Amino acid sequence: MKNRTHPAKRKKPLDYPEETNGTRWAAEARKQTSKMTREQRAELFRRGMVRIYGGQPKEATGPRH
């Protein structure tokens, strides 16, 4: 049996908008958090995780980065 090669398919370039609600919200969040203390950012992160995953955390943890 012959080894056939298939021509590479060209991928279409993705058409993303320059600005969306998400990019605007993220920019506003970065602007606001840049004025916060480390403790305030940790508390905001904790509250966000509770909102996303529900319930209360078993122990207070901060961002791990």
Secondary structure by P-SEA (a helix, b strand, c coil): cccccccbbbbcccccccccaaaaaaaaaaaaaaaccaaaaaaaaaaaaaaaccccccccccccc
